[in-house]
Amino acid sequence: MNRVSRSRNVLIEGIPMTAWQQNYPRADLAHLPTPLEPMPRLRQALGARAPLYVKRDDCTGLATGGNKVRQLEFYLGEALAQGADRLLITGAVQSNYVRTAAGAAAKLGLACTVQIEERVKEVDALYRESGNVLLEQLLGADIHYFPEGEDEVGADASIEALAAAARAAGERPYVIHLSESPRPLGALGYVVAAAELMAQAAAMDMDVGTVVLASGSAVTHAGMLVGLRALGHDGIRVEGGCVRRAAELQAPRVLRVVRQVEKLIGAEGVVSDDDVHVNDTVLGGGYGKIHASTREAMTMGARLEGLLLDPVYSAKALAAAIAWIREHDPRRAVVFVHTGGLPSLFAYGRKIFGE
Ligand SMILES: *Cc1c(COP(=O)(O)O)cnc(C)c1O
């Protein structure tokens, strides 16, 4: 069975292979390309001059999809190339990353250990047990808990201890870390996504001015930004809606990841220091907290375009797109990247309505 395909990189839906892709084995996990669709009713409701589009990365397929599936193709590619038989990953209680990693492990025949961090305080049983957690159990992951949700380094140390125990038991573990890594392989999935998006835009004769996405670990943001610049699209702004931390912390984080990604693909310096844009007005009360702008975006997306946005990530990113359009009334097309997150809606339950 050919689970790691280098041939997957030979032609990415018509995009010629670039040299760097040969260096990174890639597991076949995502349904690609994802659709690029207009949002005419949202455009009309906002009175926007610019055409609005959504890049449907919620439709990457695996275990309800989302942006992490693109990222996991590169981590799992490396894991399989190393002969790993157990995947370990750490994340928040309602982490979509952890859920899709459990799905990837199941699909590729690896055992999976997930470490769940208590990142959002004062949560109820629904939050702890439904949504992504329910799906991780269904996908057969071994679940561990880590009490301190804001200690990235501690969480990584704890997952390393679990990996060491697996190794001692004769397994070959592969760990996906949470904290900033010198090799953010997952961002390569968004370098590829940038190429995919621009090929679609060209075929649709579309003039993209702005790409708006959620900026959390910054892997998605950095990958898209480096991808666009490496392809020579210098005039497209990438706007990150902060979902995890304030702009003064997020912008330097994005830039650090950008430098790592540039190194991975041999494109040092394609992004300039002042090319990182984040908006933290959409962060509201912090990670996982629903803000008025979150609820507005969630409702507009659902009722105008039939898009299901989650309150932690994708609704905050759409809120950033809405804020950008209202403030700047751009002329060139705005592309909102829907990064998924559907299952956590069920963990929030009626809280999404403020009840
Ligand atoms: C993880 C996640 C993000 C943020 O992506 P990063 O690469 O961590 O910045 C956005 N949306 C959803 C639904 C996610 O699960």
The ligand as an SDF file (V2000), in Angstrom:
LIG
                    3D

 15 15  0  0  0  0  0  0  0  0999 V2000
   -6.1220   25.3250   14.4360 C   0  0  0  0  0  0  0  0  0  0  0  0
   -7.1880   26.0650   13.7440 C   0  0  0  0  0  0  0  0  0  0  0  0
   -6.9610   27.3400   13.2260 C   0  0  0  0  0  0  0  0  0  0  0  0
   -5.6510   28.0660   13.4090 C   0  0  0  0  0  0  0  0  0  0  0  0
   -4.6410   27.5690   12.6090 O   0  0  0  0  0  0  0  0  0  0  0  0
   -3.1140   27.7720   13.0280 P   0  0  0  0  0  0  0  0  0  0  0  0
   -2.3550   27.1500   11.9380 O   0  0  0  0  0  0  0  0  0  0  0  0
   -2.9240   27.1090   14.3560 O   0  0  0  0  0  0  0  0  0  0  0  0
   -2.8830   29.2370   13.1730 O   0  0  0  0  0  0  0  0  0  0  0  0
   -7.9850   27.9520   12.5370 C   0  0  0  0  0  0  0  0  0  0  0  0
   -9.1850   27.3760   12.3910 N   0  0  0  0  0  0  0  0  0  0  0  0
   -9.4680   26.1630   12.8830 C   0  0  0  0  0  0  0  0  0  0  0  0
  -10.8310   25.6090   12.7170 C   0  0  0  0  0  0  0  0  0  0  0  0
   -8.4670   25.4620   13.5760 C   0  0  0  0  0  0  0  0  0  0  0  0
   -8.7510   24.2490   14.0680 O   0  0  0  0  0  0  0  0  0  0  0  0
  1  2  1  0
  2  3  1  0
  2 14  2  0
  3  4  1  0
  3 10  2  0
  4  5  1  0
  5  6  1  0
  6  7  2  0
  6  8  1  0
  6  9  1  0
 10 11  1  0
 11 12  2  0
 12 13  1  0
 12 14  1  0
 14 15  1  0
M  END
$$$$
